[in-house]
Amino acid sequence: MKILVFTEGTILMHPSEDKLNDFASYIPIKSAVAKLTGWVEQGAEISYLTSQTKFLEIKQTKDVLSKFDFPGEVVRARQGDETYKQVVEEVKPDIFIEDDCKSIGADEMVSPKLKADLKIHSIVVPEFGGIDHLPDKLEDLAEFGKKQEIVKEEI
């Protein structure tokens, strides 16, 4: 199972407001490393999508992921005029996890813009809320948030 996780706001955050643009100082949100490591131990392939586009900032994000022992090594970033949507659709993960982008406006979110025929299961978490509440088991994660049919009780 391929899982693509947005970094900033989803699993990483600034340690204080004055360090908002100091990407080298970012820290994990809650127990993100443990959650992702658990999924990898069950066979998931994890890669990351950063909001950064400049080489140095992308490297800083990679370094932070490495420093805190995040599993997986591939960090994706937009190039040129490429959109987040295009990157996600190119990667074609089974699951894409991003935050709701509350601080910059929900119009930045990728999930609502993905092509339905690619069957990418999107999970949106609260910005800076982390992923701790997501299921530990991959099979449960694959179904997390999907609409359930309502079964009417027979009278």
N, C-alpha and C positions, 0 to 999 in steps of 0.2 A: 504494500500500500504506500503510495507516494503522498506525502503531506508537505504542503508549502505553507510557511508561516510568515506573516508580515512581522517585521522586527519592532520598529519604533511604535510605542503605544500599545502593542500587543504582548510582547515578551520582554521588551527593554524600555527603560524610561530614564529620564534625567534625574540625578540625585537631588537637585534643588533647582528652583526657577532660574537662578543666575547661571546655571550650567546647561540651559536648554539647547544651545548650539554647540556645546562641547561634547561631541559624539564619543570621544575617547573616554569620557567619564561616566557613560551610561552604565546602568546596573540592571540585573534581572528583576522582573516583576514577580514578587512572591516566590513560589516554588516552580517556576517555569522550567528550569533545567531538569529537575527531578521528573516532572510530567513528561517532557519530551524524551528523556532517557528511558523511561518506562515504555513508551511507545516503540522506541528503537529496539529495545530488548524483546519486543513481541514481533519484530520484523518490519517495522515501518522504516521508510527511507525519508529522512527529513531534509528539506532545503529551506532557504530563507529568502524573503524579498525585502529589500531595504528601500527607504524613501530617498536615500542619498544617490546622487548622480555624479559627484566629483570623485576622482580616483582616491584622494587622501581620505575623504569621509567614508567611502566604501571600505577602504582598508581599516579605518578605525572601527567600523562596525564589525568587520571580520575579526579584528583583534579582541574586541570586547567579547564576542561569542566564544572565541578560543580561551580567553582569560578565565571565563566562568564555566568552562567545560561543557558548553552546549554541544549536543551531539549533531553530527552532520557537518559537512564542510562547504557545501555549495551555497554561495550568497549571490542572488540574482539582483540586478539593478536595471533601471531603465537606461536606454542609450539614445542619444539624440532626441527625436520627437516621439519616441516610443511611449506608450501609455502603460499604466499598471495592468490594465485589462489585457493588452497585447502580451505582456510578459507572462501573466498567469495562463493565458490560453496557449502560449507556446510551451510552457512547462507541462501543462495538462496533468495537474495533480489529481489524485482521487479526492482529496480534501484540501480546501484552502481556508486558513484561519486568519482573520483580520479583526481589527478593532473598529468601533463605530465612528471614529474620527470626530467625536463631539467637539473637540477644541478647534478644529479647522473647518468644520462643516461636513455634513454627511455626504455631500456631493463628491467627495474624494473617495468614497468607498467603491470597491471593485465589484463585490458580490452581485449587486443588482444589475450590473452591466454585462455579466458573463453570458456567453451563448449557451442556451439551454441544451443544445444537442451535444455539447461536450461532456455533459453529465458530471460536472465538477460540483461536489458537495461543499457548499460554503457554510462556514460557521462564523458568526459575528459575536465578538465579546465586547464588553464595555471598555472604553479606552482607559488604560492604566489599571484595569481591574484584574488583568492576568488571565491565565488559562487553568488555574487550579481547580475550578469547578467542572471542567470538562471530564468526561469519563476516563477512567484508567485503562479500561480494556478497549483495544482497537475495534472490535466488532460493535461495541456500544457507541464508540466515537463515530463510526461510519453511519449510524442511524440517528445520532444526536441532532435534535432540532427539526428533523423531518416531520412533516405534518402527518398526524395519525388520523385514520378514519374514525369517525364517531359512530359507535355502535349504539343504536337506539334500543332501549329496553322494551321488550314486548309486554303489553299490559294484559 
